[in-house]
């Protein structure tokens, strides 16, 4: 694992601990208290979304689900898949149940702490209505829900913001 990827995973673990009001050691500890589970699952989802496009020239992912699980204390890839899916349904709702406020707030808090790197990488573009920030992400999700485009529930923050900006620019022109 490269140093940059390790630094990213460490920063997500620290952000998830702060967002759920627990220590980093508790996030990495065994056990299933609600705050620990919430911190782990949302952290796994964020790391997976942020590293989805990081691939070796051969096309193999640089960050595997197994690597994410090991960084969090030795979880296997199946547990990480399950955790990511649970986090997505609790943060954004699953079509039947609405999003849960504690999960959505923890997700937004983590993104707020991690978003300076996303903001710095976004080019200055006057056609960006929704910025690459947690607030822009939340507004883009609301906009897409309002125009009944909710099939992006499982997409990453950047994909949702990009799609929302494309949709709003179609209406502008």
C-alpha positions in Angstrom: 0.0 0.0 0.0 1.4 3.4 -1.0 2.1 6.1 1.6 -0.7 8.4 0.1 -3.3 5.6 0.3 -2.3 4.8 3.9 -2.5 8.5 4.8 -6.0 8.7 3.2 -7.2 5.6 5.1 -5.8 7.0 8.4 -7.4 10.4 7.8 -10.8 8.7 7.2 -10.5 6.6 10.3 -9.7 9.7 12.3 -12.6 11.7 10.8 -15.0 8.8 11.4 -13.9 8.6 15.0 -14.5 12.4 15.5 -17.8 12.3 13.6 -19.2 9.5 15.9 -17.7 10.9 19.1 -15.4 8.0 19.8 -11.7 7.4 19.9 -9.6 6.0 17.0 -8.8 3.0 19.2 -12.5 2.3 19.6 -13.1 2.4 15.9 -10.3 -0.2 15.5 -11.5 -2.3 18.5 -13.5 -5.5 18.2 -17.2 -5.3 19.1 -20.4 -3.9 17.7 -21.6 -0.9 19.7 -23.6 1.4 17.5 -21.2 4.2 17.3 -18.3 1.9 16.3 -20.4 0.2 13.6 -21.5 3.6 12.3 -17.9 4.9 12.2 -16.6 1.8 10.5 -19.4 1.4 7.9 -19.4 5.0 6.8 -15.6 5.1 6.7 -15.6 2.0 4.5 -18.1 3.6 2.2 -16.1 6.8 1.9 -12.7 5.1 1.3 -14.3 2.8 -1.3 -15.9 5.8 -3.1 -12.7 7.9 -3.0 -10.4 5.1 -4.3 -12.8 3.5 -6.8 -11.0 5.0 -9.8 -7.4 4.3 -8.5 -6.2 1.5 -10.6 -2.8 0.0 -11.6 -2.0 0.2 -15.3 -3.2 -3.4 -15.6 -6.7 -2.4 -14.4 -6.5 -3.9 -10.9 -7.7 -1.7 -8.0 -5.0 -0.2 -5.9 -7.2 -0.3 -2.8 -9.0 -3.5 -2.3 -11.8 -4.2 0.1 -9.5 -6.6 1.9 -7.0 -3.8 2.5 -9.7 -1.5 3.8 -10.9 -4.3 6.2 -7.3 -4.9 7.5 -6.7 -1.2 8.1 -9.8 -1.2 10.3 -8.6 -4.1 12.5 -8.8 -7.2 10.4 -12.2 -7.4 8.8 -12.6 -9.5 5.6 -13.8 -8.2 2.2 -17.3 -9.6 2.7 -17.8 -7.7 5.9 -16.6 -4.5 4.2 -19.1 -5.1 1.3 -21.9 -5.6 3.8 -20.9 -2.5 5.8 -20.7 -0.3 2.7 -24.2 -1.4 1.6 -25.7 -0.9 5.1 -24.1 2.6 5.3 -25.5 3.6 1.9 -29.0 2.6 2.8 -28.8 4.3 6.2 -27.2 7.5 4.9 -29.4 7.9 1.8 -32.4 5.8 2.5 -33.2 2.6 0.6 -36.4 3.5 -1.3 -38.5 2.0 1.5 -37.0 3.5 4.6 -35.9 7.2 4.9 -32.3 8.1 5.7 -31.4 8.0 9.4 -30.4 11.4 10.8 -27.4 10.1 12.9 -25.9 8.3 10.0 -26.5 11.2 7.5 -25.0 13.7 10.0 -21.9 11.5 10.6 -21.4 11.1 6.8 -21.7 14.9 6.3 -19.3 15.6 9.2 -16.7 13.2 7.8 -17.0 14.7 4.3 -16.7 18.2 5.8 -13.4 17.2 7.4 -12.1 15.3 4.3 -13.4 17.7 1.6 -10.5 20.2 1.3 -8.7 17.7 -0.9 -11.8 17.4 -3.1 -12.3 21.1 -3.3 -8.6 21.7 -4.2 -8.8 19.2 -7.0 -12.0 20.7 -8.6 -11.2 23.1 -11.4 -12.7 26.6 -11.4 -15.7 26.2 -13.7 -18.5 28.8 -13.9 -20.9 26.0 -15.0 -20.6 24.2 -11.6 -23.7 25.0 -9.8 -23.1 22.5 -7.0 -19.5 22.7 -5.6 -17.5 19.7 -4.6 -18.2 20.2 -0.9 -20.4 18.3 1.6 -23.0 21.0 1.3 -22.9 20.9 -2.5 -23.3 17.1 -2.3 -26.3 17.4 0.0 -27.9 20.0 -2.3 -27.1 18.0 -5.4 -28.8 14.9 -3.8 -31.9 17.1 -2.9 -32.0 18.5 -6.4 -31.9 15.0 -8.0 -34.5 13.7 -5.6 -36.8 16.7 -6.5 -36.5 16.0 -10.2 -37.1 12.3 -9.5 -33.5 11.2 -10.5 -32.9 8.9 -7.5 -31.1 6.0 -9.3 -27.8 7.4 -8.2 -28.2 6.3 -4.6 -25.1 4.1 -4.7 -22.8 6.5 -6.5 -20.0 8.4 -5.0 -20.1 12.1 -4.0 -18.2 13.3 -7.1 -20.4 11.3 -9.5 -23.6 12.7 -7.9 -22.3 16.3 -8.0 -21.2 15.9 -11.6 -24.5 14.4 -12.7 -26.5 17.1 -10.9 -24.4 19.8 -12.6 -25.0 18.2 -16.0 -28.7 18.1 -15.3 -29.0 21.7 -14.2 -26.9 22.9 -17.1 -29.3 21.2 -19.5 -32.1 23.2 -17.9 -30.0 26.4 -18.2 -29.3 26.1 -21.9 
